[in-house]
Amino acid sequence: MSPRSASVNEELRRRSRERLLRATVELVGERGYEATTLGDIADRAGTARGLISYYFPGKRHLLQSAVHRLMHLTLEAALEREPRTEDGRERLARAVDAILGLARDRPRLMRTHMAGILQAEGFVRCSEQQRLAELLRETVVRYGSPDPDTDYPLLRALLMGAVVAVLLPGAPMPMGRLRAELFQRYGLDWELGVPPDGGPPGGTFPSPRQ
């Protein structure tokens, strides 16, 4: 049997890595971080336990990479869904709704992710996080930012803050109110993106800030 080519080996490694990332999202979402072991993740992914340490330096790094992958795939799907649009305001609205939607749909996973970022290990920079950053920065550029290198980190911080506020144990903020605040800040009409049922908080949508 002929040895596999370098390109075939690379594709196999890519698929193994993606299976580990998907399994991590699934298991942490189902059981929580502490109740999910690296062995559990390897079993769910159908890979050898040793592959995890080959790709990732630790469990926290694996989780952040997995969640950042989920975030950039969710964001990309939202930006490119039909009807496709190049309108910067619509794309920014879709981005806001996509990230807030993850807090709504996957609260345990996103709460665990945010808690990890705030711990000593901090923010893990990886290829998945870089792809998420590229999409958010491109969204800011299409929105018309004159200074995307400043405005992209601000948007990222505002979205992270909104996710934390939605998931805050014991005192969560209503998602509609947070969406309204973000839309007001960026001068976005409530009807853009994927507006939640019931209309804006209070029945009227405030004018954008000047």
C-alpha positions as semicolon CSV with decimal commas, in nm:
position;residue;x (nm);y (nm);z (nm)
1;M;0,000;0,000;0,000
2;S;0,136;0,339;-0,096
3;P;0,190;0,589;0,186
4;R;-0,066;0,864;0,215
5;S;0,024;1,196;0,060
6;A;0,093;1,502;0,273
7;S;-0,235;1,659;0,158
8;V;-0,434;1,351;0,261
9;N;-0,266;1,346;0,603
10;E;-0,340;1,715;0,647
11;E;-0,707;1,661;0,563
12;L;-0,730;1,374;0,811
13;R;-0,575;1,590;1,082
14;R;-0,818;1,872;1,004
15;R;-1,116;1,637;1,031
16;S;-0,992;1,491;1,359
17;R;-0,946;1,838;1,505
18;E;-1,294;1,945;1,396
19;R;-1,449;1,633;1,549
20;L;-1,283;1,719;1,880
21;L;-1,413;2,076;1,864
22;R;-1,768;1,962;1,786
23;A;-1,760;1,702;2,062
24;T;-1,642;1,962;2,313
25;V;-1,929;2,197;2,229
26;E;-2,180;1,914;2,256
27;L;-2,057;1,768;2,583
28;V;-1,993;2,092;2,771
29;G;-2,335;2,214;2,659
30;E;-2,493;1,893;2,792
31;R;-2,295;1,831;3,111
32;G;-2,097;2,143;3,196
33;Y;-1,722;2,197;3,202
34;E;-1,625;2,014;3,521
35;A;-1,833;1,706;3,438
36;T;-1,675;1,672;3,093
37;T;-1,341;1,493;3,078
38;L;-1,091;1,488;2,795
39;G;-1,157;1,116;2,768
40;D;-1,528;1,186;2,722
41;I;-1,447;1,429;2,443
42;A;-1,216;1,184;2,268
43;D;-1,480;0,909;2,292
44;R;-1,753;1,135;2,151
45;A;-1,521;1,246;1,870
46;G;-1,416;0,888;1,793
47;T;-1,047;0,976;1,824
48;A;-0,756;0,870;2,041
49;R;-0,717;1,053;2,372
50;G;-0,361;1,149;2,281
51;L;-0,477;1,353;1,983
52;I;-0,621;1,617;2,216
53;S;-0,281;1,705;2,361
54;Y;-0,138;1,700;2,008
55;Y;-0,376;1,977;1,898
56;F;-0,446;2,163;2,221
57;P;-0,229;2,245;2,525
58;G;-0,516;2,193;2,769
59;K;-0,886;2,155;2,831
60;R;-0,952;2,529;2,866
61;H;-0,776;2,601;2,538
62;L;-0,981;2,328;2,372
63;L;-1,305;2,473;2,504
64;Q;-1,227;2,827;2,392
65;S;-1,126;2,706;2,047
66;A;-1,444;2,500;2,024
67;V;-1,670;2,789;2,124
68;H;-1,489;3,035;1,898
69;R;-1,541;2,790;1,612
70;L;-1,911;2,769;1,692
71;M;-1,929;3,148;1,708
72;H;-1,757;3,212;1,376
73;L;-1,962;2,943;1,199
74;T;-2,284;3,088;1,344
75;L;-2,181;3,440;1,252
76;E;-2,077;3,342;0,900
77;A;-2,407;3,162;0,843
78;A;-2,600;3,468;0,962
79;L;-2,403;3,707;0,741
80;E;-2,435;3,492;0,430
81;R;-2,791;3,366;0,462
82;E;-3,047;3,446;0,195
83;P;-3,129;3,703;0,093
84;R;-2,760;3,787;0,083
85;T;-2,680;4,151;0,125
86;E;-2,385;4,387;0,113
87;D;-2,567;4,649;0,322
88;G;-2,340;4,723;0,616
89;R;-2,618;4,809;0,859
90;E;-2,805;4,487;0,788
91;R;-2,488;4,284;0,826
92;L;-2,408;4,446;1,159
93;A;-2,763;4,376;1,279
94;R;-2,724;4,011;1,178
95;A;-2,395;3,992;1,365
96;V;-2,547;4,128;1,686
97;D;-2,842;3,890;1,661
98;A;-2,617;3,591;1,589
99;I;-2,403;3,642;1,899
100;L;-2,697;3,722;2,127
101;G;-2,873;3,417;1,983
102;L;-2,593;3,192;2,106
103;A;-2,642;3,324;2,459
104;R;-3,013;3,247;2,429
105;D;-2,980;2,904;2,266
106;R;-2,669;2,769;2,442
107;P;-2,664;2,934;2,786
108;R;-2,459;2,672;2,972
109;L;-2,193;2,659;2,702
110;M;-2,165;3,036;2,665
111;R;-2,165;3,097;3,041
112;T;-1,881;2,848;3,078
113;H;-1,692;3,012;2,793
114;M;-1,722;3,361;2,937
115;A;-1,623;3,240;3,284
116;G;-1,310;3,082;3,137
117;I;-1,207;3,402;2,962
118;L;-1,228;3,587;3,295
119;Q;-1,003;3,335;3,471
120;A;-0,626;3,341;3,492
121;E;-0,571;3,177;3,152
122;G;-0,749;3,469;2,991
123;F;-0,827;3,503;2,624
124;V;-0,689;3,220;2,410
125;R;-0,570;3,327;2,066
126;C;-0,610;3,051;1,810
127;S;-0,711;3,005;1,449
128;E;-1,078;2,982;1,545
129;Q;-1,063;3,308;1,738
130;Q;-0,879;3,472;1,449
131;R;-1,152;3,373;1,206
132;L;-1,416;3,518;1,439
133;A;-1,212;3,840;1,465
134;E;-1,185;3,861;1,086
135;L;-1,560;3,833;1,042
136;L;-1,637;4,094;1,307
137;R;-1,376;4,334;1,172
138;E;-1,506;4,290;0,817
139;T;-1,856;4,361;0,946
140;V;-1,736;4,686;1,103
141;V;-1,564;4,782;0,777
142;R;-1,879;4,720;0,572
143;Y;-2,079;4,915;0,827
144;G;-1,863;5,211;0,728
145;S;-1,627;5,252;1,022
146;P;-1,353;5,508;0,951
147;D;-1,129;5,336;1,207
148;P;-1,199;4,959;1,215
149;D;-0,891;4,884;1,424
150;T;-1,051;5,083;1,705
151;D;-1,416;5,007;1,636
152;Y;-1,377;4,630;1,601
153;P;-1,242;4,580;1,958
154;L;-1,520;4,805;2,086
155;L;-1,787;4,598;1,909
156;R;-1,630;4,280;2,045
157;A;-1,633;4,421;2,398
158;L;-1,995;4,534;2,368
159;L;-2,105;4,194;2,242
160;M;-1,915;4,015;2,519
161;G;-2,072;4,246;2,775
162;A;-2,418;4,180;2,636
163;V;-2,365;3,804;2,649
164;V;-2,252;3,828;3,013
165;A;-2,555;4,042;3,096
166;V;-2,793;3,790;2,938
167;L;-2,633;3,501;3,129
168;L;-2,572;3,668;3,466
169;P;-2,701;3,422;3,728
170;G;-2,979;3,567;3,938
171;A;-3,001;3,898;3,756
172;P;-3,011;3,845;3,378
173;M;-3,089;4,140;3,154
174;P;-3,373;4,097;2,901
175;M;-3,227;4,022;2,561
176;G;-3,466;4,261;2,388
177;R;-3,343;4,552;2,599
178;L;-2,978;4,469;2,529
179;R;-3,051;4,438;2,159
180;A;-3,227;4,773;2,164
181;E;-2,929;4,938;2,333
182;L;-2,684;4,796;2,081
183;F;-2,906;4,885;1,786
184;Q;-2,951;5,236;1,919
185;R;-2,577;5,279;1,961
186;Y;-2,512;5,185;1,600
187;G;-2,816;5,356;1,450
188;L;-2,979;5,031;1,337
189;D;-3,351;4,998;1,270
190;W;-3,525;4,744;1,492
191;E;-3,653;4,555;1,186
192;L;-3,301;4,472;1,065
193;G;-3,143;4,136;1,135
194;V;-3,376;3,890;1,308
195;P;-3,598;4,100;1,534
196;P;-3,754;3,910;1,825
197;D;-4,130;3,873;1,850
198;G;-4,323;4,147;2,021
199;G;-4,143;4,452;1,888
200;P;-3,896;4,677;2,068
201;P;-3,909;4,723;2,446
202;G;-4,170;4,978;2,547
203;G;-4,343;4,959;2,211
204;T;-4,132;5,227;2,046
205;F;-3,773;5,224;1,934
206;P;-3,560;5,519;2,045
207;S;-3,389;5,739;1,789
208;P;-3,023;5,656;1,724
209;R;-2,771;5,852;1,925
210;Q;-2,592;6,126;1,742
